[in-house]
Amino acid sequence: MKRLLTTRDAEKMAQLYAYLQHHGVPVTVAEQGQNLELWLTMSSYHAHAKALIQAFNENPQLAQASLAASQLNEEPPTPPSFLQQMRSQAGWFTRAYAAVVVLVFIGMYTSFIEPILSALLFNPNDFEALPWSEPWRFITPAMLHFSVLHIVFNVFWWWYLGGRFERYYGTGWLVLAFCVCAIASNTAQFLESGPYFGGLSGVVYGLFGIATIVGWKNPRHPLFLPNGLIIFMLVWLVLGYTDLLWVNIANTAHTVGLLSGLLVGGTIRGLTHLPQQRQE
C-alpha cells in the first residue's frame, strides 16, 4: 500500500476518490486524526494514479467534467451475481484455503477419515513431543473439522475476515498472519490437551484480533468491526470455558489465536502508520 495524498478537504477527497475509482485505480480512504488519507492498495498502479492526481490538481473542473460526461455515456451497470459478489470479497488464497478445508471435510465423511487424520493431526504418534520432523503438522490441524456447524462457522468467518484482509493488505500479509496464528494456536492447544483437535477457529480468532486492532474506531476501514460483533466474539470465547455450550471447544486455540492476532494487528498498524513523505 502507498499513501497518495493527505488532506482535510473532504469534498476534494470525495471527488478525487470517485475520479480515480472511475479510471480503475484501486484506492481507499482512511481517517487519521482530522486528516483524510488516500491510499493506493496495489502498488502497480502508482504511476497511473500519480498522473491522474496531477491532472486533477491542475484542472479539477475539467477532470470532473470528463468524469461526468463519461458517466452519462455509460450503460447502466449489470448488477453482479451472488457468486460474483462472493468472489470479489476474497483473494485467491482465501478462496483456495476454503476449498481445501471443504474438500478435507468431504473426504473425512466419505471413506478417508483414517488417512486424513493420520496425515493432518498435530502429532498423533507422540502426545508430548512437538513434530519438528514433520513441520507441516503445526498448521494442518486448521484443515480439520468435525461437524457441519463447525465448518460452516469457520469458513464463513475465514471468508469474511480473511477475504477482506487479503483484498486490503495483500496475499503475503494474509499468508503470514495465517501461519503465525495457526502455529501459535495449534501448538498451544496440543500442549494443553494433546493431538486430537482441529479447526480453523484459532486462525479465525487471530483474524478477529487483527481486524479489531487495524480497524479500531475507523468505520471506513474494510476490517472495521462494530462493537456488537466484537462483544459477541468475546462472549463466545468466554462461554467456551463454561459448561453452557453443547460442543467441545478448543478454548486454548481460540485464546492464543486471538492473542497472536492482536500482536500481528499491532505490528501492521504500527507499520502502516510510520511517518511517510506527505504527498499533495
ChimeraX commands (.cxc) that place a marker at each C-alpha (Angstrom):
marker #1 position 0.00,0.00,0.00 radius 0.5
marker #1 position 1.14,3.53,-0.78 radius 0.5
marker #1 position -0.23,6.78,0.60 radius 0.5
marker #1 position -1.03,9.11,-2.28 radius 0.5
marker #1 position -2.41,12.19,-0.58 radius 0.5
marker #1 position -3.35,13.70,2.79 radius 0.5
marker #1 position -5.89,16.50,3.09 radius 0.5
marker #1 position -8.58,17.95,5.35 radius 0.5
marker #1 position -10.77,18.87,2.37 radius 0.5
marker #1 position -13.50,16.20,2.47 radius 0.5
marker #1 position -15.15,17.45,-0.73 radius 0.5
marker #1 position -11.89,17.30,-2.68 radius 0.5
marker #1 position -11.16,13.84,-1.32 radius 0.5
marker #1 position -14.61,12.57,-2.34 radius 0.5
marker #1 position -14.21,13.95,-5.88 radius 0.5
marker #1 position -10.69,12.60,-6.29 radius 0.5
marker #1 position -11.67,9.21,-4.90 radius 0.5
marker #1 position -14.56,8.94,-7.41 radius 0.5
marker #1 position -12.29,10.12,-10.23 radius 0.5
marker #1 position -9.61,7.51,-9.52 radius 0.5
marker #1 position -12.13,4.73,-8.99 radius 0.5
marker #1 position -13.73,5.58,-12.34 radius 0.5
marker #1 position -10.35,5.18,-14.03 radius 0.5
marker #1 position -9.84,1.77,-12.46 radius 0.5
marker #1 position -7.32,2.79,-9.80 radius 0.5
marker #1 position -7.77,0.73,-6.57 radius 0.5
marker #1 position -7.79,3.27,-3.75 radius 0.5
marker #1 position -9.27,3.59,-0.29 radius 0.5
marker #1 position -9.70,6.47,2.15 radius 0.5
marker #1 position -8.72,6.34,5.83 radius 0.5
marker #1 position -9.10,8.86,8.65 radius 0.5
marker #1 position -6.03,9.87,10.64 radius 0.5
marker #1 position -6.97,12.41,13.27 radius 0.5
marker #1 position -8.50,15.37,11.42 radius 0.5
marker #1 position -6.87,14.36,8.14 radius 0.5
marker #1 position -8.15,12.18,5.34 radius 0.5
marker #1 position -5.60,9.90,3.70 radius 0.5
marker #1 position -5.89,8.47,0.20 radius 0.5
marker #1 position -4.18,5.07,-0.05 radius 0.5
marker #1 position -3.32,3.03,-3.16 radius 0.5
marker #1 position -3.97,-0.65,-2.45 radius 0.5
marker #1 position -1.95,-2.05,-5.38 radius 0.5
marker #1 position 1.48,-0.55,-5.98 radius 0.5
marker #1 position 1.49,-1.48,-9.68 radius 0.5
marker #1 position -0.98,1.39,-10.29 radius 0.5
marker #1 position 1.27,4.01,-8.68 radius 0.5
marker #1 position 2.45,5.78,-11.84 radius 0.5
marker #1 position -1.06,5.85,-13.30 radius 0.5
marker #1 position -2.52,7.17,-10.04 radius 0.5
marker #1 position 0.12,9.95,-9.79 radius 0.5
marker #1 position -0.61,11.06,-13.35 radius 0.5
marker #1 position -4.35,11.21,-12.71 radius 0.5
marker #1 position -3.86,13.11,-9.44 radius 0.5
marker #1 position -1.62,15.64,-11.22 radius 0.5
marker #1 position -4.25,16.13,-13.93 radius 0.5
marker #1 position -6.94,16.55,-11.29 radius 0.5
marker #1 position -4.91,19.10,-9.31 radius 0.5
marker #1 position -4.08,21.11,-12.43 radius 0.5
marker #1 position -7.69,21.36,-13.56 radius 0.5
marker #1 position -10.27,19.85,-11.18 radius 0.5
marker #1 position -13.20,21.24,-13.19 radius 0.5
marker #1 position -12.00,19.67,-16.43 radius 0.5
marker #1 position -11.38,16.35,-14.71 radius 0.5
marker #1 position -14.84,16.39,-13.14 radius 0.5
marker #1 position -16.47,17.37,-16.43 radius 0.5
marker #1 position -14.72,14.46,-18.15 radius 0.5
marker #1 position -15.89,12.12,-15.42 radius 0.5
marker #1 position -19.50,13.36,-15.65 radius 0.5
marker #1 position -19.54,13.11,-19.47 radius 0.5
marker #1 position -18.19,9.57,-19.48 radius 0.5
marker #1 position -20.72,8.52,-16.85 radius 0.5
marker #1 position -23.57,9.90,-18.97 radius 0.5
marker #1 position -22.45,7.80,-21.94 radius 0.5
marker #1 position -22.08,4.64,-19.93 radius 0.5
marker #1 position -24.74,1.98,-19.99 radius 0.5
marker #1 position -26.27,1.14,-16.58 radius 0.5
marker #1 position -24.05,-1.47,-14.97 radius 0.5
marker #1 position -25.36,-5.00,-14.71 radius 0.5
marker #1 position -25.83,-5.96,-11.05 radius 0.5
marker #1 position -23.24,-8.60,-10.09 radius 0.5
marker #1 position -24.48,-12.09,-9.34 radius 0.5
marker #1 position -24.24,-13.52,-5.84 radius 0.5
marker #1 position -21.30,-15.69,-6.91 radius 0.5
marker #1 position -19.51,-12.67,-8.40 radius 0.5
marker #1 position -20.06,-10.72,-5.18 radius 0.5
marker #1 position -18.66,-13.58,-3.11 radius 0.5
marker #1 position -15.61,-13.92,-5.36 radius 0.5
marker #1 position -14.96,-10.18,-5.26 radius 0.5
marker #1 position -14.82,-10.24,-1.46 radius 0.5
marker #1 position -11.84,-12.59,-1.28 radius 0.5
marker #1 position -8.42,-13.07,-2.86 radius 0.5
marker #1 position -7.05,-16.29,-4.30 radius 0.5
marker #1 position -5.53,-17.57,-1.04 radius 0.5
marker #1 position -8.80,-17.09,0.87 radius 0.5
marker #1 position -10.70,-18.98,-1.82 radius 0.5
marker #1 position -8.10,-21.73,-2.21 radius 0.5
marker #1 position -7.83,-22.46,1.50 radius 0.5
marker #1 position -11.62,-22.50,1.93 radius 0.5
marker #1 position -11.80,-25.06,-0.91 radius 0.5
marker #1 position -9.12,-27.21,0.74 radius 0.5
marker #1 position -10.97,-27.17,4.06 radius 0.5
marker #1 position -14.23,-28.21,2.38 radius 0.5
marker #1 position -12.55,-31.00,0.40 radius 0.5
marker #1 position -10.88,-32.34,3.55 radius 0.5
marker #1 position -14.24,-32.31,5.35 radius 0.5
marker #1 position -15.90,-34.21,2.49 radius 0.5
marker #1 position -13.03,-36.72,2.47 radius 0.5
marker #1 position -13.34,-37.30,6.21 radius 0.5
marker #1 position -17.03,-38.11,5.96 radius 0.5
marker #1 position -16.81,-40.40,2.94 radius 0.5
marker #1 position -14.15,-43.07,3.30 radius 0.5
marker #1 position -10.85,-41.37,4.04 radius 0.5
marker #1 position -11.13,-40.33,7.68 radius 0.5
marker #1 position -8.29,-42.51,8.98 radius 0.5
marker #1 position -5.61,-41.48,6.44 radius 0.5
marker #1 position -6.68,-37.83,6.68 radius 0.5
marker #1 position -6.43,-37.78,10.46 radius 0.5
marker #1 position -3.12,-39.62,10.31 radius 0.5
marker #1 position -1.74,-37.05,7.87 radius 0.5
marker #1 position -3.16,-33.85,9.39 radius 0.5
marker #1 position -3.38,-34.22,13.18 radius 0.5
marker #1 position -0.78,-32.27,15.15 radius 0.5
marker #1 position 1.25,-35.30,16.26 radius 0.5
marker #1 position -0.85,-38.45,16.65 radius 0.5
marker #1 position 2.17,-40.67,17.32 radius 0.5
marker #1 position 3.51,-38.74,20.29 radius 0.5
marker #1 position 1.35,-36.95,22.84 radius 0.5
marker #1 position 4.20,-34.88,24.23 radius 0.5
marker #1 position 6.80,-34.07,21.56 radius 0.5
marker #1 position 6.41,-31.28,19.05 radius 0.5
marker #1 position 6.52,-32.53,15.42 radius 0.5
marker #1 position 9.80,-30.92,14.36 radius 0.5
marker #1 position 10.47,-33.70,11.84 radius 0.5
marker #1 position 7.06,-33.09,10.21 radius 0.5
marker #1 position 6.70,-29.30,10.41 radius 0.5
marker #1 position 3.52,-29.13,8.33 radius 0.5
marker #1 position 1.66,-30.54,11.35 radius 0.5
marker #1 position 2.00,-27.20,13.14 radius 0.5
marker #1 position -0.54,-25.87,10.57 radius 0.5
marker #1 position -2.59,-28.80,9.24 radius 0.5
marker #1 position -5.00,-29.16,12.21 radius 0.5
marker #1 position -6.58,-25.96,10.83 radius 0.5
marker #1 position -7.84,-28.09,7.91 radius 0.5
marker #1 position -9.83,-30.47,10.12 radius 0.5
marker #1 position -13.49,-30.00,11.09 radius 0.5
marker #1 position -15.77,-32.43,12.85 radius 0.5
marker #1 position -19.32,-31.22,12.17 radius 0.5
marker #1 position -21.30,-29.23,9.62 radius 0.5
marker #1 position -21.85,-26.41,12.13 radius 0.5
marker #1 position -18.12,-26.33,12.88 radius 0.5
marker #1 position -17.04,-25.96,9.26 radius 0.5
marker #1 position -19.81,-23.54,8.26 radius 0.5
marker #1 position -19.00,-21.20,11.15 radius 0.5
marker #1 position -15.27,-21.25,10.47 radius 0.5
marker #1 position -15.40,-20.97,6.67 radius 0.5
marker #1 position -17.86,-18.10,6.91 radius 0.5
marker #1 position -15.58,-16.06,9.20 radius 0.5
marker #1 position -12.48,-17.07,7.25 radius 0.5
marker #1 position -14.10,-15.74,4.05 radius 0.5
marker #1 position -15.46,-12.60,5.73 radius 0.5
marker #1 position -12.34,-11.61,7.68 radius 0.5
marker #1 position -9.61,-13.31,5.64 radius 0.5
marker #1 position -11.09,-12.16,2.34 radius 0.5
marker #1 position -11.24,-8.51,3.37 radius 0.5
marker #1 position -7.79,-8.73,4.90 radius 0.5
marker #1 position -6.30,-10.19,1.71 radius 0.5
marker #1 position -8.05,-7.64,-0.52 radius 0.5
marker #1 position -6.80,-4.71,1.58 radius 0.5
marker #1 position -3.31,-5.78,2.70 radius 0.5
marker #1 position -2.42,-8.36,0.07 radius 0.5
marker #1 position -1.91,-12.12,-0.09 radius 0.5
marker #1 position 1.54,-12.03,1.50 radius 0.5
marker #1 position 0.24,-10.46,4.70 radius 0.5
marker #1 position -2.66,-12.93,4.89 radius 0.5
marker #1 position -0.34,-15.93,4.45 radius 0.5
marker #1 position 1.93,-14.57,7.17 radius 0.5
marker #1 position -0.98,-13.88,9.53 radius 0.5
marker #1 position -2.44,-17.32,8.84 radius 0.5
marker #1 position 0.86,-19.08,9.60 radius 0.5
marker #1 position 1.51,-17.11,12.79 radius 0.5
marker #1 position -1.99,-17.65,14.18 radius 0.5
marker #1 position -2.23,-21.31,13.11 radius 0.5
marker #1 position 1.17,-22.28,14.53 radius 0.5
marker #1 position 0.63,-20.43,17.79 radius 0.5
marker #1 position -2.93,-21.67,18.41 radius 0.5
marker #1 position -2.30,-25.27,17.33 radius 0.5
marker #1 position 0.88,-25.60,19.39 radius 0.5
marker #1 position -0.79,-24.19,22.49 radius 0.5
marker #1 position -3.81,-26.47,22.12 radius 0.5
marker #1 position -1.56,-29.54,21.67 radius 0.5
marker #1 position 0.42,-28.72,24.79 radius 0.5
marker #1 position -2.81,-28.27,26.74 radius 0.5
marker #1 position -4.90,-31.22,25.52 radius 0.5
marker #1 position -2.92,-33.48,23.17 radius 0.5
marker #1 position -3.24,-34.02,19.40 radius 0.5
marker #1 position -6.94,-34.77,18.99 radius 0.5
marker #1 position -8.31,-31.39,17.96 radius 0.5
marker #1 position -8.83,-29.45,14.78 radius 0.5
marker #1 position -10.47,-26.45,13.21 radius 0.5
marker #1 position -9.82,-23.05,11.72 radius 0.5
marker #1 position -11.14,-21.29,14.83 radius 0.5
marker #1 position -7.72,-20.32,16.15 radius 0.5
marker #1 position -6.95,-18.57,12.86 radius 0.5
marker #1 position -10.43,-17.01,12.78 radius 0.5
marker #1 position -9.91,-15.56,16.25 radius 0.5
marker #1 position -6.49,-14.38,15.10 radius 0.5
marker #1 position -8.08,-12.55,12.16 radius 0.5
marker #1 position -10.68,-11.16,14.56 radius 0.5
marker #1 position -7.87,-9.79,16.72 radius 0.5
marker #1 position -6.16,-8.26,13.68 radius 0.5
marker #1 position -9.39,-6.65,12.49 radius 0.5
marker #1 position -10.11,-5.24,15.94 radius 0.5
marker #1 position -6.70,-3.53,16.04 radius 0.5
marker #1 position -6.37,-2.23,12.47 radius 0.5
marker #1 position -9.99,-1.11,12.16 radius 0.5
marker #1 position -10.40,0.32,15.67 radius 0.5
marker #1 position -12.54,3.49,15.61 radius 0.5
marker #1 position -12.22,3.75,11.83 radius 0.5
marker #1 position -15.61,2.91,10.25 radius 0.5
marker #1 position -14.20,3.46,6.75 radius 0.5
marker #1 position -11.64,0.69,7.15 radius 0.5
marker #1 position -12.62,-2.56,5.33 radius 0.5
marker #1 position -11.87,-4.54,8.51 radius 0.5
marker #1 position -13.78,-2.28,10.89 radius 0.5
marker #1 position -15.91,-4.34,13.28 radius 0.5
marker #1 position -18.96,-2.89,15.08 radius 0.5
marker #1 position -18.94,-3.05,18.86 radius 0.5
marker #1 position -21.79,-5.57,18.90 radius 0.5
marker #1 position -19.81,-8.05,16.82 radius 0.5
marker #1 position -16.70,-7.60,18.96 radius 0.5
marker #1 position -18.74,-8.26,22.10 radius 0.5
marker #1 position -20.36,-11.35,20.52 radius 0.5
marker #1 position -16.99,-12.89,19.62 radius 0.5
marker #1 position -15.58,-12.21,23.09 radius 0.5
marker #1 position -18.69,-13.60,24.82 radius 0.5
marker #1 position -18.48,-16.74,22.67 radius 0.5
marker #1 position -14.82,-17.09,23.66 radius 0.5
marker #1 position -15.68,-16.84,27.37 radius 0.5
marker #1 position -18.63,-19.24,27.05 radius 0.5
marker #1 position -16.23,-21.87,25.73 radius 0.5
marker #1 position -14.68,-22.05,29.18 radius 0.5
marker #1 position -18.03,-22.85,30.79 radius 0.5
marker #1 position -20.31,-25.89,30.58 radius 0.5
marker #1 position -23.09,-23.93,28.87 radius 0.5
marker #1 position -22.23,-24.93,25.29 radius 0.5
marker #1 position -23.27,-28.24,23.76 radius 0.5
marker #1 position -19.99,-28.84,21.89 radius 0.5
marker #1 position -16.36,-29.34,22.83 radius 0.5
marker #1 position -14.42,-26.12,22.30 radius 0.5
marker #1 position -10.68,-25.77,21.71 radius 0.5
marker #1 position -10.53,-22.88,24.15 radius 0.5
marker #1 position -6.75,-22.63,24.28 radius 0.5
marker #1 position -6.52,-22.42,20.48 radius 0.5
marker #1 position -9.13,-19.64,20.45 radius 0.5
marker #1 position -7.42,-17.62,23.14 radius 0.5
marker #1 position -3.88,-17.98,21.81 radius 0.5
marker #1 position -5.13,-17.35,18.27 radius 0.5
marker #1 position -6.70,-14.10,19.46 radius 0.5
marker #1 position -3.55,-13.02,21.29 radius 0.5
marker #1 position -1.34,-13.77,18.28 radius 0.5
marker #1 position -3.78,-11.88,16.05 radius 0.5
marker #1 position -3.64,-8.85,18.32 radius 0.5
marker #1 position 0.16,-8.97,18.04 radius 0.5
marker #1 position 0.05,-9.19,14.23 radius 0.5
marker #1 position -2.58,-6.45,14.08 radius 0.5
marker #1 position -0.49,-4.17,16.28 radius 0.5
marker #1 position 2.51,-4.78,14.03 radius 0.5
marker #1 position 0.54,-3.98,10.88 radius 0.5
marker #1 position -0.98,-0.86,12.39 radius 0.5
marker #1 position 2.43,0.31,13.54 radius 0.5
marker #1 position 3.98,-0.23,10.11 radius 0.5
marker #1 position 1.17,1.45,8.19 radius 0.5
marker #1 position 1.30,4.50,10.48 radius 0.5
marker #1 position 5.03,5.08,10.19 radius 0.5
marker #1 position 5.85,8.64,9.12 radius 0.5
marker #1 position 5.87,8.90,5.31 radius 0.5
marker #1 position 6.58,11.73,2.92 radius 0.5
marker #1 position 3.49,13.83,2.58 radius 0.5
marker #1 position 2.20,13.99,-0.97 radius 0.5
marker #1 position -0.26,16.66,-2.02 radius 0.5
marker link #1:1,2 radius 0.2
marker link #1:2,3 radius 0.2
marker link #1:3,4 radius 0.2
marker link #1:4,5 radius 0.2
marker link #1:5,6 radius 0.2
marker link #1:6,7 radius 0.2
marker link #1:7,8 radius 0.2
marker link #1:8,9 radius 0.2
marker link #1:9,10 radius 0.2
marker link #1:10,11 radius 0.2
marker link #1:11,12 radius 0.2
marker link #1:12,13 radius 0.2
marker link #1:13,14 radius 0.2
marker link #1:14,15 radius 0.2
marker link #1:15,16 radius 0.2
marker link #1:16,17 radius 0.2
marker link #1:17,18 radius 0.2
marker link #1:18,19 radius 0.2
marker link #1:19,20 radius 0.2
marker link #1:20,21 radius 0.2
marker link #1:21,22 radius 0.2
marker link #1:22,23 radius 0.2
marker link #1:23,24 radius 0.2
marker link #1:24,25 radius 0.2
marker link #1:25,26 radius 0.2
marker link #1:26,27 radius 0.2
marker link #1:27,28 radius 0.2
marker link #1:28,29 radius 0.2
marker link #1:29,30 radius 0.2
marker link #1:30,31 radius 0.2
marker link #1:31,32 radius 0.2
marker link #1:32,33 radius 0.2
marker link #1:33,34 radius 0.2
marker link #1:34,35 radius 0.2
marker link #1:35,36 radius 0.2
marker link #1:36,37 radius 0.2
marker link #1:37,38 radius 0.2
marker link #1:38,39 radius 0.2
marker link #1:39,40 radius 0.2
marker link #1:40,41 radius 0.2
marker link #1:41,42 radius 0.2
marker link #1:42,43 radius 0.2
marker link #1:43,44 radius 0.2
marker link #1:44,45 radius 0.2
marker link #1:45,46 radius 0.2
marker link #1:46,47 radius 0.2
marker link #1:47,48 radius 0.2
marker link #1:48,49 radius 0.2
marker link #1:49,50 radius 0.2
marker link #1:50,51 radius 0.2
marker link #1:51,52 radius 0.2
marker link #1:52,53 radius 0.2
marker link #1:53,54 radius 0.2
marker link #1:54,55 radius 0.2
marker link #1:55,56 radius 0.2
marker link #1:56,57 radius 0.2
marker link #1:57,58 radius 0.2
marker link #1:58,59 radius 0.2
marker link #1:59,60 radius 0.2
marker link #1:60,61 radius 0.2
marker link #1:61,62 radius 0.2
marker link #1:62,63 radius 0.2
marker link #1:63,64 radius 0.2
marker link #1:64,65 radius 0.2
marker link #1:65,66 radius 0.2
marker link #1:66,67 radius 0.2
marker link #1:67,68 radius 0.2
marker link #1:68,69 radius 0.2
marker link #1:69,70 radius 0.2
marker link #1:70,71 radius 0.2
marker link #1:71,72 radius 0.2
marker link #1:72,73 radius 0.2
marker link #1:73,74 radius 0.2
marker link #1:74,75 radius 0.2
marker link #1:75,76 radius 0.2
marker link #1:76,77 radius 0.2
marker link #1:77,78 radius 0.2
marker link #1:78,79 radius 0.2
marker link #1:79,80 radius 0.2
marker link #1:80,81 radius 0.2
marker link #1:81,82 radius 0.2
marker link #1:82,83 radius 0.2
marker link #1:83,84 radius 0.2
marker link #1:84,85 radius 0.2
marker link #1:85,86 radius 0.2
marker link #1:86,87 radius 0.2
marker link #1:87,88 radius 0.2
marker link #1:88,89 radius 0.2
marker link #1:89,90 radius 0.2
marker link #1:90,91 radius 0.2
marker link #1:91,92 radius 0.2
marker link #1:92,93 radius 0.2
marker link #1:93,94 radius 0.2
marker link #1:94,95 radius 0.2
marker link #1:95,96 radius 0.2
marker link #1:96,97 radius 0.2
marker link #1:97,98 radius 0.2
marker link #1:98,99 radius 0.2
marker link #1:99,100 radius 0.2
marker link #1:100,101 radius 0.2
marker link #1:101,102 radius 0.2
marker link #1:102,103 radius 0.2
marker link #1:103,104 radius 0.2
marker link #1:104,105 radius 0.2
marker link #1:105,106 radius 0.2
marker link #1:106,107 radius 0.2
marker link #1:107,108 radius 0.2
marker link #1:108,109 radius 0.2
marker link #1:109,110 radius 0.2
marker link #1:110,111 radius 0.2
marker link #1:111,112 radius 0.2
marker link #1:112,113 radius 0.2
marker link #1:113,114 radius 0.2
marker link #1:114,115 radius 0.2
marker link #1:115,116 radius 0.2
marker link #1:116,117 radius 0.2
marker link #1:117,118 radius 0.2
marker link #1:118,119 radius 0.2
marker link #1:119,120 radius 0.2
marker link #1:120,121 radius 0.2
marker link #1:121,122 radius 0.2
marker link #1:122,123 radius 0.2
marker link #1:123,124 radius 0.2
marker link #1:124,125 radius 0.2
marker link #1:125,126 radius 0.2
marker link #1:126,127 radius 0.2
marker link #1:127,128 radius 0.2
marker link #1:128,129 radius 0.2
marker link #1:129,130 radius 0.2
marker link #1:130,131 radius 0.2
marker link #1:131,132 radius 0.2
marker link #1:132,133 radius 0.2
marker link #1:133,134 radius 0.2
marker link #1:134,135 radius 0.2
marker link #1:135,136 radius 0.2
marker link #1:136,137 radius 0.2
marker link #1:137,138 radius 0.2
marker link #1:138,139 radius 0.2
marker link #1:139,140 radius 0.2
marker link #1:140,141 radius 0.2
marker link #1:141,142 radius 0.2
marker link #1:142,143 radius 0.2
marker link #1:143,144 radius 0.2
marker link #1:144,145 radius 0.2
marker link #1:145,146 radius 0.2
marker link #1:146,147 radius 0.2
marker link #1:147,148 radius 0.2
marker link #1:148,149 radius 0.2
marker link #1:149,150 radius 0.2
marker link #1:150,151 radius 0.2
marker link #1:151,152 radius 0.2
marker link #1:152,153 radius 0.2
marker link #1:153,154 radius 0.2
marker link #1:154,155 radius 0.2
marker link #1:155,156 radius 0.2
marker link #1:156,157 radius 0.2
marker link #1:157,158 radius 0.2
marker link #1:158,159 radius 0.2
marker link #1:159,160 radius 0.2
marker link #1:160,161 radius 0.2
marker link #1:161,162 radius 0.2
marker link #1:162,163 radius 0.2
marker link #1:163,164 radius 0.2
marker link #1:164,165 radius 0.2
marker link #1:165,166 radius 0.2
marker link #1:166,167 radius 0.2
marker link #1:167,168 radius 0.2
marker link #1:168,169 radius 0.2
marker link #1:169,170 radius 0.2
marker link #1:170,171 radius 0.2
marker link #1:171,172 radius 0.2
marker link #1:172,173 radius 0.2
marker link #1:173,174 radius 0.2
marker link #1:174,175 radius 0.2
marker link #1:175,176 radius 0.2
marker link #1:176,177 radius 0.2
marker link #1:177,178 radius 0.2
marker link #1:178,179 radius 0.2
marker link #1:179,180 radius 0.2
marker link #1:180,181 radius 0.2
marker link #1:181,182 radius 0.2
marker link #1:182,183 radius 0.2
marker link #1:183,184 radius 0.2
marker link #1:184,185 radius 0.2
marker link #1:185,186 radius 0.2
marker link #1:186,187 radius 0.2
marker link #1:187,188 radius 0.2
marker link #1:188,189 radius 0.2
marker link #1:189,190 radius 0.2
marker link #1:190,191 radius 0.2
marker link #1:191,192 radius 0.2
marker link #1:192,193 radius 0.2
marker link #1:193,194 radius 0.2
marker link #1:194,195 radius 0.2
marker link #1:195,196 radius 0.2
marker link #1:196,197 radius 0.2
marker link #1:197,198 radius 0.2
marker link #1:198,199 radius 0.2
marker link #1:199,200 radius 0.2
marker link #1:200,201 radius 0.2
marker link #1:201,202 radius 0.2
marker link #1:202,203 radius 0.2
marker link #1:203,204 radius 0.2
marker link #1:204,205 radius 0.2
marker link #1:205,206 radius 0.2
marker link #1:206,207 radius 0.2
marker link #1:207,208 radius 0.2
marker link #1:208,209 radius 0.2
marker link #1:209,210 radius 0.2
marker link #1:210,211 radius 0.2
marker link #1:211,212 radius 0.2
marker link #1:212,213 radius 0.2
marker link #1:213,214 radius 0.2
marker link #1:214,215 radius 0.2
marker link #1:215,216 radius 0.2
marker link #1:216,217 radius 0.2
marker link #1:217,218 radius 0.2
marker link #1:218,219 radius 0.2
marker link #1:219,220 radius 0.2
marker link #1:220,221 radius 0.2
marker link #1:221,222 radius 0.2
marker link #1:222,223 radius 0.2
marker link #1:223,224 radius 0.2
marker link #1:224,225 radius 0.2
marker link #1:225,226 radius 0.2
marker link #1:226,227 radius 0.2
marker link #1:227,228 radius 0.2
marker link #1:228,229 radius 0.2
marker link #1:229,230 radius 0.2
marker link #1:230,231 radius 0.2
marker link #1:231,232 radius 0.2
marker link #1:232,233 radius 0.2
marker link #1:233,234 radius 0.2
marker link #1:234,235 radius 0.2
marker link #1:235,236 radius 0.2
marker link #1:236,237 radius 0.2
marker link #1:237,238 radius 0.2
marker link #1:238,239 radius 0.2
marker link #1:239,240 radius 0.2
marker link #1:240,241 radius 0.2
marker link #1:241,242 radius 0.2
marker link #1:242,243 radius 0.2
marker link #1:243,244 radius 0.2
marker link #1:244,245 radius 0.2
marker link #1:245,246 radius 0.2
marker link #1:246,247 radius 0.2
marker link #1:247,248 radius 0.2
marker link #1:248,249 radius 0.2
marker link #1:249,250 radius 0.2
marker link #1:250,251 radius 0.2
marker link #1:251,252 radius 0.2
marker link #1:252,253 radius 0.2
marker link #1:253,254 radius 0.2
marker link #1:254,255 radius 0.2
marker link #1:255,256 radius 0.2
marker link #1:256,257 radius 0.2
marker link #1:257,258 radius 0.2
marker link #1:258,259 radius 0.2
marker link #1:259,260 radius 0.2
marker link #1:260,261 radius 0.2
marker link #1:261,262 radius 0.2
marker link #1:262,263 radius 0.2
marker link #1:263,264 radius 0.2
marker link #1:264,265 radius 0.2
marker link #1:265,266 radius 0.2
marker link #1:266,267 radius 0.2
marker link #1:267,268 radius 0.2
marker link #1:268,269 radius 0.2
marker link #1:269,270 radius 0.2
marker link #1:270,271 radius 0.2
marker link #1:271,272 radius 0.2
marker link #1:272,273 radius 0.2
marker link #1:273,274 radius 0.2
marker link #1:274,275 radius 0.2
marker link #1:275,276 radius 0.2
marker link #1:276,277 radius 0.2
marker link #1:277,278 radius 0.2
marker link #1:278,279 radius 0.2
marker link #1:279,280 radius 0.2
view
